[in-house]
Amino acid sequence: MGVPQNVVLERGLLRVIERPVRPGEDNFAGWELAYDVAIDGHEVLHSFLSLHEALQFVDMVAPATAD
């Protein structure tokens, strides 16, 4: 069974995924949640401790377009 995930934002092929921190993730010790920016939900580009940082990263990599 997979780890529960919550897709917070989708922009093109990028997704921000909220997930629980796994035991042994030293970079996230003391935190309950992490936010992964992933390509099409598969390859994680970067993980962040806050949703704000993850959203800023997505804005930098794939700015929103005015439709």
Secondary structure, 3 states (H helix, E strand, C coil): CCCCCEEEEEECCEEEEEEECCCCCHHHCCCCEEEEEEECCCEEEEEECCHHHHHHHHHHHCCCCCC
